[in-house]
């Protein structure tokens, strides 16, 4: 099982993030925050050439269900999508909920993870 779903895109990073943020609303997800690793490293005096942004996204109802079923699974939240440059290409990469939830033996939560993953992949495809 692959840990992530990744695709290449010709869009620039800011446009990708804007499109993902807009399209997430269709599936009742929202953007909680964006970590800009290049900026974070620069503030610490560490040189990092690659643009790398990590989007923290969440569906409140799904997160509530997961936390009610098992509070420790909050460690796997929120869902994350990385948008970054690699070899002169821009990449969108999703940490697959099915991979993250494969460590538990709760069929209902695994089904929920599969549903979320399917929707997020559709949003990524639409946003590329």
Secondary structure, 3 states (H helix, E strand, C coil): CCCEEEEEECCCHHHHHHHHHHHHHHHCCEEEEEEEHHHHHHHCCCCCCCCEEEEEEECHHHHHHHHHHCHHHHHHCCEEEEEEEECCEEEEEEECHHHHHCCCCCHHHHHHHHHHHHHHHHHHHHHC
